[in-house]
Amino acid sequence: MPKMKSNSGAKKRFKVTATGKIKRKQAYTSHILTKKSQKRKRNLRKKTLVDKSDEARIKQLIQT
């Protein structure tokens, strides 16, 4: 049986931390930025963690 391939799109979007949690980029940063406050845009630049309920699915996608 052939090896399973990991999802290329997911590999580029998620990183696993040393403790095993998954980091992701925040949404809402690509367009319609004029109505968003400077503080909100600045905070959206930071990385955040994937929710616990989605972790198993994403780990399955990015496993190699």
Contacts in CASP RR format, 6 or more apart in sequence:
PFRMAT RR
TARGET T0000
AUTHOR 0000-0000-0000
METHOD contacts of the structure
MODEL  1
MPKMKSNSGAKKRFKVTATGKIKRKQAYTSHILTKKSQKRKRNLRKKTLV
DKSDEARIKQLIQT
4 63 0 8 1.000
6 61 0 8 1.000
6 62 0 8 1.000
6 63 0 8 1.000
6 64 0 8 1.000
7 61 0 8 1.000
7 62 0 8 1.000
10 58 0 8 1.000
10 61 0 8 1.000
10 62 0 8 1.000
11 62 0 8 1.000
13 24 0 8 1.000
13 25 0 8 1.000
14 22 0 8 1.000
14 23 0 8 1.000
14 24 0 8 1.000
14 50 0 8 1.000
14 58 0 8 1.000
14 61 0 8 1.000
14 62 0 8 1.000
15 22 0 8 1.000
15 23 0 8 1.000
16 22 0 8 1.000
16 23 0 8 1.000
16 59 0 8 1.000
16 62 0 8 1.000
17 23 0 8 1.000
21 49 0 8 1.000
21 50 0 8 1.000
21 55 0 8 1.000
22 49 0 8 1.000
22 50 0 8 1.000
22 55 0 8 1.000
22 58 0 8 1.000
22 59 0 8 1.000
22 62 0 8 1.000
23 47 0 8 1.000
23 48 0 8 1.000
23 49 0 8 1.000
23 50 0 8 1.000
24 47 0 8 1.000
24 48 0 8 1.000
24 49 0 8 1.000
24 50 0 8 1.000
25 47 0 8 1.000
26 44 0 8 1.000
26 45 0 8 1.000
26 46 0 8 1.000
26 47 0 8 1.000
26 48 0 8 1.000
28 36 0 8 1.000
28 44 0 8 1.000
29 41 0 8 1.000
29 44 0 8 1.000
29 45 0 8 1.000
33 41 0 8 1.000
36 44 0 8 1.000
50 58 0 8 1.000
END
